[in-house]
């Protein structure tokens, strides 16, 4: 039985639907950019009178909106980082937990496949869905940016930004995948709740210096759009994502292999 192919077919419509919605949002924001670029001087003055907490929250310090990459950094903190993260979380958490909730795990385990094969197939199915989502999302974003920008998009910066978000989405998927193997009952709310808590921790770490230490405990801070576009994607961020994802995958495999599954 090809579990990977079965899972891909099962969830493809959902992935395409999420992708189309996000692409349309991208088109809307990109189409709005030319009018904003004309008011760069006014926006810069407006930012100076805005509360510092608001400016820090969206990484708008010294942002030059005549460059579309800076504009993308601002809007991406919501629709790419958060909404994309929610999608990745849904993909990860449903992969194993849904099989237990719908009692189809009995069918899977009755086949001549090991638990290791089941969980690995589920993991790679989730990974492929996230990669399809991100590939279509960033391809369209690059196209829209070039259409609506008056100057060529900085390809290197865009690629670094895109890969940072892919690593983030992969990590959030992996966290929720682990939650799904940990428990089936309430896995969806726990997985999504974890993602939202991590996002809020990143927001809090930006607002006040006293809470800045919180950024080290949330993957959102390691792939913050405004930081990545202005300063690049540092090596320690890549190391963080690598170590966390390896640990989560190993934990999921071990947990599912030893788990008592009610069928």
Residue pairs with C-beta under 8 A, 6 or more apart in sequence:
1 108
1 111
1 113
3 108
3 113
3 117
3 118
3 121
3 122
3 125
4 121
4 124
4 125
4 128
7 95
7 121
7 122
7 125
7 126
8 125
8 128
8 129
11 91
11 94
11 125
11 129
12 129
15 91
15 129
15 132
15 133
18 87
18 133
19 132
19 133
19 136
19 137
22 79
22 80
22 83
22 84
22 87
22 133
22 137
23 136
23 137
23 140
25 79
25 83
26 79
26 137
26 140
26 141
26 144
27 140
27 144
29 75
29 79
30 141
30 144
30 145
30 147
30 148
31 144
31 148
33 68
33 71
33 148
33 149
34 148
34 150
36 43
36 65
36 71
37 65
37 66
37 68
37 71
37 150
40 64
40 65
40 66
43 65
44 64
44 65
47 55
47 60
47 63
50 60
53 207
53 208
54 60
55 61
56 206
56 207
57 203
57 206
57 207
58 74
58 77
58 226
59 73
59 74
59 77
59 206
59 224
59 225
59 226
59 227
59 230
60 74
60 226
63 70
63 73
63 74
63 226
64 70
65 71
67 151
67 154
68 145
68 148
68 149
68 151
68 153
69 145
69 153
69 154
69 157
69 158
69 161
69 229
70 226
70 229
70 230
72 141
72 145
72 161
72 225
72 229
73 161
73 225
73 226
73 228
73 229
73 230
74 225
74 226
76 161
76 165
76 225
77 224
77 225
77 226
80 137
80 141
80 165
80 225
81 165
81 168
81 199
81 220
81 223
81 224
81 225
82 199
84 133
84 134
84 137
84 165
84 168
84 169
85 168
85 169
85 172
85 195
85 199
85 220
86 192
86 195
87 130
87 133
87 169
88 130
88 133
88 169
88 170
88 172
88 173
88 176
89 172
89 173
89 175
89 176
89 191
89 192
89 194
89 195
90 176
90 188
90 191
90 192
91 126
91 129
91 130
91 173
91 176
92 126
92 172
92 173
92 174
92 175
92 176
92 177
92 178
92 179
92 180
92 191
93 176
93 177
93 179
93 180
93 187
93 188
93 190
93 191
93 192
94 180
94 188
95 122
95 123
95 125
95 126
95 177
95 180
96 119
96 122
96 177
96 180
96 181
96 184
96 256
97 179
97 180
97 181
97 183
97 184
97 187
97 188
98 104
98 180
99 105
99 108
99 122
100 184
100 261
100 262
101 184
101 185
103 263
105 261
105 263
106 263
108 118
109 115
109 118
109 261
109 263
115 256
115 257
116 253
116 257
118 256
119 181
119 252
119 253
119 256
119 257
120 253
122 177
123 177
123 249
123 252
126 173
126 177
127 170
127 173
130 166
130 169
130 170
130 173
131 166
133 169
134 162
134 165
134 166
134 169
138 158
138 162
138 165
138 166
141 162
142 153
142 158
142 162
145 153
145 158
146 152
146 153
157 229
160 228
160 229
160 232
160 233
161 225
161 228
161 229
163 233
164 222
164 223
164 225
164 228
164 233
164 237
165 223
165 225
167 223
167 237
167 238
167 241
168 219
168 220
168 222
168 223
168 241
170 241
170 245
171 219
171 241
171 244
171 245
171 248
172 195
172 198
172 219
174 244
174 245
174 248
174 249
174 252
175 191
175 194
175 195
175 219
175 248
176 191
176 192
176 194
176 195
177 248
177 252
178 248
178 251
178 252
178 255
179 187
179 190
179 191
179 194
180 187
180 191
181 252
181 255
181 256
181 259
182 255
183 190
198 218
198 219
198 220
199 218
199 220
201 214
201 215
201 217
201 218
201 220
202 214
202 215
202 218
202 220
202 221
202 224
204 211
204 214
205 211
205 212
205 213
205 214
205 215
205 218
205 221
206 215
215 221
219 240
219 241
219 244
222 237
222 240
222 241
223 233
223 237
223 241
